[in-house]
Amino acid sequence: MRAVKLMSVVALLWGMMSGCAEQKSPSADTTIIGESDKVEVYYFHNARRCATCEAVEAQSKAALEEIYGDTIVMLVYNLEDKEGSGKAAALDVSGQTLLIVSGSTRVDITNEAFLYARTNPEKFKQLIKENIDPFL
């Protein structure tokens, strides 16, 4: 009986985690794109969102505001909207993604964002700072 309960909990947790798992094409974490000197942060999400998805957005916005004030722009797109799907296609994004873009470089911090946004917001804030500061 205990094993059945344990397996049920594991299956439930697996289902919750896979529902919010990143769905992007395999590529390097840093990719070269268009030309611009400003730093922008893009967050792409689906219409149906879990607590972690919402935390990634909220913690990213809070960290950017606290560290950089209004100098770093964060753009949030719903992948299921026309505008969001268009921007995702332009940036070669196919699932929930948190990108830092500067000039011809993009840094994908999605995995770390989903790992730390809820469980360790301070570490997540430090991750954002470490990935943006080299561009400033």
PyMOL commands that place a pseudoatom at each C-alpha (Angstrom):
pseudoatom trace, name=CA, resn=MET, resi=1, chain=A, elem=C, hetatm=0, pos=[0.000, 0.000, 0.000]
pseudoatom trace, name=CA, resn=ARG, resi=2, chain=A, elem=C, hetatm=0, pos=[2.855, 2.371, 0.843]
pseudoatom trace, name=CA, resn=ALA, resi=3, chain=A, elem=C, hetatm=0, pos=[4.518, 1.685, -2.474]
pseudoatom trace, name=CA, resn=VAL, resi=4, chain=A, elem=C, hetatm=0, pos=[1.307, 2.549, -4.339]
pseudoatom trace, name=CA, resn=LYS, resi=5, chain=A, elem=C, hetatm=0, pos=[1.011, 5.865, -2.477]
pseudoatom trace, name=CA, resn=LEU, resi=6, chain=A, elem=C, hetatm=0, pos=[4.665, 6.650, -3.117]
pseudoatom trace, name=CA, resn=MET, resi=7, chain=A, elem=C, hetatm=0, pos=[4.337, 5.868, -6.813]
pseudoatom trace, name=CA, resn=SER, resi=8, chain=A, elem=C, hetatm=0, pos=[1.205, 8.042, -7.007]
pseudoatom trace, name=CA, resn=VAL, resi=9, chain=A, elem=C, hetatm=0, pos=[3.038, 10.983, -5.466]
pseudoatom trace, name=CA, resn=VAL, resi=10, chain=A, elem=C, hetatm=0, pos=[6.011, 10.494, -7.780]
pseudoatom trace, name=CA, resn=ALA, resi=11, chain=A, elem=C, hetatm=0, pos=[3.713, 10.302, -10.823]
pseudoatom trace, name=CA, resn=LEU, resi=12, chain=A, elem=C, hetatm=0, pos=[1.870, 13.450, -9.726]
pseudoatom trace, name=CA, resn=LEU, resi=13, chain=A, elem=C, hetatm=0, pos=[5.099, 15.377, -9.208]
pseudoatom trace, name=CA, resn=TRP, resi=14, chain=A, elem=C, hetatm=0, pos=[6.492, 14.147, -12.537]
pseudoatom trace, name=CA, resn=GLY, resi=15, chain=A, elem=C, hetatm=0, pos=[3.334, 15.293, -14.317]
pseudoatom trace, name=CA, resn=MET, resi=16, chain=A, elem=C, hetatm=0, pos=[3.496, 18.732, -12.708]
pseudoatom trace, name=CA, resn=MET, resi=17, chain=A, elem=C, hetatm=0, pos=[7.163, 19.168, -13.580]
pseudoatom trace, name=CA, resn=SER, resi=18, chain=A, elem=C, hetatm=0, pos=[6.803, 18.008, -17.163]
pseudoatom trace, name=CA, resn=GLY, resi=19, chain=A, elem=C, hetatm=0, pos=[3.868, 20.369, -17.708]
pseudoatom trace, name=CA, resn=CYS, resi=20, chain=A, elem=C, hetatm=0, pos=[6.165, 23.319, -17.081]
pseudoatom trace, name=CA, resn=ALA, resi=21, chain=A, elem=C, hetatm=0, pos=[9.271, 21.838, -18.604]
pseudoatom trace, name=CA, resn=GLU, resi=22, chain=A, elem=C, hetatm=0, pos=[11.094, 23.885, -21.158]
pseudoatom trace, name=CA, resn=GLN, resi=23, chain=A, elem=C, hetatm=0, pos=[10.302, 22.871, -24.715]
pseudoatom trace, name=CA, resn=LYS, resi=24, chain=A, elem=C, hetatm=0, pos=[13.034, 24.303, -26.891]
pseudoatom trace, name=CA, resn=SER, resi=25, chain=A, elem=C, hetatm=0, pos=[15.083, 22.946, -29.686]
pseudoatom trace, name=CA, resn=PRO, resi=26, chain=A, elem=C, hetatm=0, pos=[18.495, 21.629, -28.681]
pseudoatom trace, name=CA, resn=SER, resi=27, chain=A, elem=C, hetatm=0, pos=[21.111, 24.339, -29.127]
pseudoatom trace, name=CA, resn=ALA, resi=28, chain=A, elem=C, hetatm=0, pos=[23.900, 26.034, -27.243]
pseudoatom trace, name=CA, resn=ASP, resi=29, chain=A, elem=C, hetatm=0, pos=[22.986, 28.264, -24.318]
pseudoatom trace, name=CA, resn=THR, resi=30, chain=A, elem=C, hetatm=0, pos=[24.563, 31.254, -26.056]
pseudoatom trace, name=CA, resn=THR, resi=31, chain=A, elem=C, hetatm=0, pos=[23.581, 32.044, -29.624]
pseudoatom trace, name=CA, resn=ILE, resi=32, chain=A, elem=C, hetatm=0, pos=[24.374, 34.943, -31.923]
pseudoatom trace, name=CA, resn=ILE, resi=33, chain=A, elem=C, hetatm=0, pos=[21.384, 36.919, -33.260]
pseudoatom trace, name=CA, resn=GLY, resi=34, chain=A, elem=C, hetatm=0, pos=[20.726, 40.485, -34.554]
pseudoatom trace, name=CA, resn=GLU, resi=35, chain=A, elem=C, hetatm=0, pos=[22.804, 43.597, -33.880]
pseudoatom trace, name=CA, resn=SER, resi=36, chain=A, elem=C, hetatm=0, pos=[21.981, 45.959, -30.980]
pseudoatom trace, name=CA, resn=ASP, resi=37, chain=A, elem=C, hetatm=0, pos=[23.875, 47.292, -27.982]
pseudoatom trace, name=CA, resn=LYS, resi=38, chain=A, elem=C, hetatm=0, pos=[21.081, 47.348, -25.426]
pseudoatom trace, name=CA, resn=VAL, resi=39, chain=A, elem=C, hetatm=0, pos=[20.324, 44.479, -23.082]
pseudoatom trace, name=CA, resn=GLU, resi=40, chain=A, elem=C, hetatm=0, pos=[16.832, 43.012, -23.134]
pseudoatom trace, name=CA, resn=VAL, resi=41, chain=A, elem=C, hetatm=0, pos=[15.329, 40.137, -21.212]
pseudoatom trace, name=CA, resn=TYR, resi=42, chain=A, elem=C, hetatm=0, pos=[12.650, 38.039, -22.907]
pseudoatom trace, name=CA, resn=TYR, resi=43, chain=A, elem=C, hetatm=0, pos=[10.331, 35.664, -21.095]
pseudoatom trace, name=CA, resn=PHE, resi=44, chain=A, elem=C, hetatm=0, pos=[8.126, 33.371, -23.170]
pseudoatom trace, name=CA, resn=HIS, resi=45, chain=A, elem=C, hetatm=0, pos=[5.344, 31.373, -21.507]
pseudoatom trace, name=CA, resn=ASN, resi=46, chain=A, elem=C, hetatm=0, pos=[2.242, 29.398, -22.378]
pseudoatom trace, name=CA, resn=ALA, resi=47, chain=A, elem=C, hetatm=0, pos=[-1.293, 30.540, -21.556]
pseudoatom trace, name=CA, resn=ARG, resi=48, chain=A, elem=C, hetatm=0, pos=[-1.694, 27.870, -18.894]
pseudoatom trace, name=CA, resn=ARG, resi=49, chain=A, elem=C, hetatm=0, pos=[0.901, 28.502, -16.212]
pseudoatom trace, name=CA, resn=CYS, resi=50, chain=A, elem=C, hetatm=0, pos=[2.044, 26.850, -13.008]
pseudoatom trace, name=CA, resn=ALA, resi=51, chain=A, elem=C, hetatm=0, pos=[3.374, 28.551, -9.877]
pseudoatom trace, name=CA, resn=THR, resi=52, chain=A, elem=C, hetatm=0, pos=[6.968, 28.135, -11.043]
pseudoatom trace, name=CA, resn=CYS, resi=53, chain=A, elem=C, hetatm=0, pos=[6.228, 29.773, -14.410]
pseudoatom trace, name=CA, resn=GLU, resi=54, chain=A, elem=C, hetatm=0, pos=[4.687, 32.739, -12.621]
pseudoatom trace, name=CA, resn=ALA, resi=55, chain=A, elem=C, hetatm=0, pos=[7.582, 32.881, -10.167]
pseudoatom trace, name=CA, resn=VAL, resi=56, chain=A, elem=C, hetatm=0, pos=[10.139, 33.029, -12.988]
pseudoatom trace, name=CA, resn=GLU, resi=57, chain=A, elem=C, hetatm=0, pos=[8.381, 36.089, -14.395]
pseudoatom trace, name=CA, resn=ALA, resi=58, chain=A, elem=C, hetatm=0, pos=[7.835, 37.794, -11.040]
pseudoatom trace, name=CA, resn=GLN, resi=59, chain=A, elem=C, hetatm=0, pos=[11.345, 37.132, -9.704]
pseudoatom trace, name=CA, resn=SER, resi=60, chain=A, elem=C, hetatm=0, pos=[12.948, 38.200, -12.994]
pseudoatom trace, name=CA, resn=LYS, resi=61, chain=A, elem=C, hetatm=0, pos=[11.066, 41.503, -12.984]
pseudoatom trace, name=CA, resn=ALA, resi=62, chain=A, elem=C, hetatm=0, pos=[11.851, 42.102, -9.326]
pseudoatom trace, name=CA, resn=ALA, resi=63, chain=A, elem=C, hetatm=0, pos=[15.560, 41.328, -9.764]
pseudoatom trace, name=CA, resn=LEU, resi=64, chain=A, elem=C, hetatm=0, pos=[15.890, 43.529, -12.840]
pseudoatom trace, name=CA, resn=GLU, resi=65, chain=A, elem=C, hetatm=0, pos=[14.159, 46.435, -11.133]
pseudoatom trace, name=CA, resn=GLU, resi=66, chain=A, elem=C, hetatm=0, pos=[16.199, 46.064, -7.940]
pseudoatom trace, name=CA, resn=ILE, resi=67, chain=A, elem=C, hetatm=0, pos=[19.571, 45.715, -9.665]
pseudoatom trace, name=CA, resn=TYR, resi=68, chain=A, elem=C, hetatm=0, pos=[19.193, 47.842, -12.791]
pseudoatom trace, name=CA, resn=GLY, resi=69, chain=A, elem=C, hetatm=0, pos=[16.199, 50.101, -12.197]
pseudoatom trace, name=CA, resn=ASP, resi=70, chain=A, elem=C, hetatm=0, pos=[14.578, 50.855, -15.547]
pseudoatom trace, name=CA, resn=THR, resi=71, chain=A, elem=C, hetatm=0, pos=[17.727, 50.446, -17.679]
pseudoatom trace, name=CA, resn=ILE, resi=72, chain=A, elem=C, hetatm=0, pos=[17.060, 46.793, -18.603]
pseudoatom trace, name=CA, resn=VAL, resi=73, chain=A, elem=C, hetatm=0, pos=[13.831, 46.053, -20.462]
pseudoatom trace, name=CA, resn=MET, resi=74, chain=A, elem=C, hetatm=0, pos=[11.947, 42.811, -19.790]
pseudoatom trace, name=CA, resn=LEU, resi=75, chain=A, elem=C, hetatm=0, pos=[9.524, 41.732, -22.469]
pseudoatom trace, name=CA, resn=VAL, resi=76, chain=A, elem=C, hetatm=0, pos=[6.983, 39.018, -21.646]
pseudoatom trace, name=CA, resn=TYR, resi=77, chain=A, elem=C, hetatm=0, pos=[5.213, 37.081, -24.393]
pseudoatom trace, name=CA, resn=ASN, resi=78, chain=A, elem=C, hetatm=0, pos=[2.486, 34.463, -24.388]
pseudoatom trace, name=CA, resn=LEU, resi=79, chain=A, elem=C, hetatm=0, pos=[3.502, 31.819, -26.924]
pseudoatom trace, name=CA, resn=GLU, resi=80, chain=A, elem=C, hetatm=0, pos=[-0.147, 31.183, -27.759]
pseudoatom trace, name=CA, resn=ASP, resi=81, chain=A, elem=C, hetatm=0, pos=[-0.767, 34.784, -28.900]
pseudoatom trace, name=CA, resn=LYS, resi=82, chain=A, elem=C, hetatm=0, pos=[0.014, 35.940, -32.420]
pseudoatom trace, name=CA, resn=GLU, resi=83, chain=A, elem=C, hetatm=0, pos=[2.528, 38.545, -31.209]
pseudoatom trace, name=CA, resn=GLY, resi=84, chain=A, elem=C, hetatm=0, pos=[4.204, 36.066, -28.851]
pseudoatom trace, name=CA, resn=SER, resi=85, chain=A, elem=C, hetatm=0, pos=[4.482, 33.302, -31.415]
pseudoatom trace, name=CA, resn=GLY, resi=86, chain=A, elem=C, hetatm=0, pos=[5.913, 35.752, -33.948]
pseudoatom trace, name=CA, resn=LYS, resi=87, chain=A, elem=C, hetatm=0, pos=[8.565, 37.028, -31.552]
pseudoatom trace, name=CA, resn=ALA, resi=88, chain=A, elem=C, hetatm=0, pos=[9.353, 33.446, -30.504]
pseudoatom trace, name=CA, resn=ALA, resi=89, chain=A, elem=C, hetatm=0, pos=[9.901, 32.478, -34.126]
pseudoatom trace, name=CA, resn=ALA, resi=90, chain=A, elem=C, hetatm=0, pos=[12.191, 35.481, -34.633]
pseudoatom trace, name=CA, resn=LEU, resi=91, chain=A, elem=C, hetatm=0, pos=[14.297, 34.432, -31.637]
pseudoatom trace, name=CA, resn=ASP, resi=92, chain=A, elem=C, hetatm=0, pos=[14.096, 30.694, -32.445]
pseudoatom trace, name=CA, resn=VAL, resi=93, chain=A, elem=C, hetatm=0, pos=[12.168, 29.906, -29.263]
pseudoatom trace, name=CA, resn=SER, resi=94, chain=A, elem=C, hetatm=0, pos=[9.705, 27.018, -29.167]
pseudoatom trace, name=CA, resn=GLY, resi=95, chain=A, elem=C, hetatm=0, pos=[8.730, 26.782, -25.498]
pseudoatom trace, name=CA, resn=GLN, resi=96, chain=A, elem=C, hetatm=0, pos=[8.920, 28.447, -22.142]
pseudoatom trace, name=CA, resn=THR, resi=97, chain=A, elem=C, hetatm=0, pos=[12.173, 30.383, -22.207]
pseudoatom trace, name=CA, resn=LEU, resi=98, chain=A, elem=C, hetatm=0, pos=[14.027, 33.124, -20.335]
pseudoatom trace, name=CA, resn=LEU, resi=99, chain=A, elem=C, hetatm=0, pos=[16.579, 34.862, -22.580]
pseudoatom trace, name=CA, resn=ILE, resi=100, chain=A, elem=C, hetatm=0, pos=[19.051, 37.658, -22.052]
pseudoatom trace, name=CA, resn=VAL, resi=101, chain=A, elem=C, hetatm=0, pos=[19.787, 39.364, -25.368]
pseudoatom trace, name=CA, resn=SER, resi=102, chain=A, elem=C, hetatm=0, pos=[22.477, 41.927, -26.078]
pseudoatom trace, name=CA, resn=GLY, resi=103, chain=A, elem=C, hetatm=0, pos=[23.757, 42.846, -29.479]
pseudoatom trace, name=CA, resn=SER, resi=104, chain=A, elem=C, hetatm=0, pos=[24.397, 39.688, -31.411]
pseudoatom trace, name=CA, resn=THR, resi=105, chain=A, elem=C, hetatm=0, pos=[24.427, 37.434, -28.347]
pseudoatom trace, name=CA, resn=ARG, resi=106, chain=A, elem=C, hetatm=0, pos=[21.654, 35.680, -26.492]
pseudoatom trace, name=CA, resn=VAL, resi=107, chain=A, elem=C, hetatm=0, pos=[22.026, 33.761, -23.238]
pseudoatom trace, name=CA, resn=ASP, resi=108, chain=A, elem=C, hetatm=0, pos=[19.394, 31.187, -22.313]
pseudoatom trace, name=CA, resn=ILE, resi=109, chain=A, elem=C, hetatm=0, pos=[18.986, 30.875, -18.539]
pseudoatom trace, name=CA, resn=THR, resi=110, chain=A, elem=C, hetatm=0, pos=[15.700, 28.962, -18.622]
pseudoatom trace, name=CA, resn=ASN, resi=111, chain=A, elem=C, hetatm=0, pos=[16.874, 25.852, -16.793]
pseudoatom trace, name=CA, resn=GLU, resi=112, chain=A, elem=C, hetatm=0, pos=[18.410, 27.820, -13.927]
pseudoatom trace, name=CA, resn=ALA, resi=113, chain=A, elem=C, hetatm=0, pos=[15.376, 30.118, -13.779]
pseudoatom trace, name=CA, resn=PHE, resi=114, chain=A, elem=C, hetatm=0, pos=[13.008, 27.204, -13.292]
pseudoatom trace, name=CA, resn=LEU, resi=115, chain=A, elem=C, hetatm=0, pos=[15.377, 25.651, -10.774]
pseudoatom trace, name=CA, resn=TYR, resi=116, chain=A, elem=C, hetatm=0, pos=[15.858, 28.714, -8.544]
pseudoatom trace, name=CA, resn=ALA, resi=117, chain=A, elem=C, hetatm=0, pos=[13.000, 31.206, -9.025]
pseudoatom trace, name=CA, resn=ARG, resi=118, chain=A, elem=C, hetatm=0, pos=[10.823, 29.631, -6.321]
pseudoatom trace, name=CA, resn=THR, resi=119, chain=A, elem=C, hetatm=0, pos=[13.322, 27.726, -4.209]
pseudoatom trace, name=CA, resn=ASN, resi=120, chain=A, elem=C, hetatm=0, pos=[16.228, 30.186, -4.039]
pseudoatom trace, name=CA, resn=PRO, resi=121, chain=A, elem=C, hetatm=0, pos=[15.299, 33.679, -5.280]
pseudoatom trace, name=CA, resn=GLU, resi=122, chain=A, elem=C, hetatm=0, pos=[18.596, 35.195, -4.093]
pseudoatom trace, name=CA, resn=LYS, resi=123, chain=A, elem=C, hetatm=0, pos=[20.606, 32.716, -6.146]
pseudoatom trace, name=CA, resn=PHE, resi=124, chain=A, elem=C, hetatm=0, pos=[18.325, 33.421, -9.105]
pseudoatom trace, name=CA, resn=LYS, resi=125, chain=A, elem=C, hetatm=0, pos=[18.897, 37.168, -8.724]
pseudoatom trace, name=CA, resn=GLN, resi=126, chain=A, elem=C, hetatm=0, pos=[22.663, 36.557, -8.657]
pseudoatom trace, name=CA, resn=LEU, resi=127, chain=A, elem=C, hetatm=0, pos=[22.372, 34.431, -11.802]
pseudoatom trace, name=CA, resn=ILE, resi=128, chain=A, elem=C, hetatm=0, pos=[20.614, 37.261, -13.613]
pseudoatom trace, name=CA, resn=LYS, resi=129, chain=A, elem=C, hetatm=0, pos=[23.277, 39.740, -12.497]
pseudoatom trace, name=CA, resn=GLU, resi=130, chain=A, elem=C, hetatm=0, pos=[26.144, 37.441, -13.536]
pseudoatom trace, name=CA, resn=ASN, resi=131, chain=A, elem=C, hetatm=0, pos=[24.656, 37.026, -17.009]
pseudoatom trace, name=CA, resn=ILE, resi=132, chain=A, elem=C, hetatm=0, pos=[23.774, 40.693, -17.623]
pseudoatom trace, name=CA, resn=ASP, resi=133, chain=A, elem=C, hetatm=0, pos=[26.776, 42.520, -16.141]
pseudoatom trace, name=CA, resn=PRO, resi=134, chain=A, elem=C, hetatm=0, pos=[29.243, 41.392, -18.863]
pseudoatom trace, name=CA, resn=PHE, resi=135, chain=A, elem=C, hetatm=0, pos=[27.071, 43.203, -21.431]
pseudoatom trace, name=CA, resn=LEU, resi=136, chain=A, elem=C, hetatm=0, pos=[27.078, 46.527, -19.578]
for i in range(1, 136): cmd.bond("trace and resi %d" % i, "trace and resi %d" % (i + 1))
show_as sticks, trace
zoom trace
